[in-house]
Amino acid sequence: MLRYEAPIQGLWRRATRDTELGGVRLKEGDILSVRFGAANRDPAMFADPETLDPERRNARNHLTFGAGPHFCVGKQLALAELQTAFAIFLERMKNLRLARGEDGVDWATRYSGYGVTRLEMAFDRNEAG
């Protein structure tokens, strides 16, 4: 899911030396936007990238948390929070679904950030939870 809907779509970077990237010459000091969201949907890396496939073999190869020296130090906390939240959802709810279909979802679509701002869900209470 993090590959499919990355909350941070990109960050600004400055070239530290003259180089070439994807056939484009960059000079030291040039500023560019590194687009994680686009990289996470690159068909050269992910077959059928527009499909959410939880069993995708290379699903962990996404750039949602950055890479190298720009790797997100909060990754472990974010993953632990997600695992805890989903475990509680699955324990307490069943038949989780959109309450109003697409009309029950609003998205923030900014240049650098992306995500759900409103999500109307319905569920049946799991009597075991």
Beta strands, then each sheet from edge to edge (+ up, - down):
strand 1: 11-14
strand 2: 19-21
strand 3: 24-26
strand 4: 31-34
strand 5: 93-98
strand 6: 105-109
strand 7: 114-119
strand 8: 121-125
sheet 1: 1+ 4-
sheet 2: 2+ 3-
sheet 3: 5+ 8-
sheet 4: 6+ 7-
end
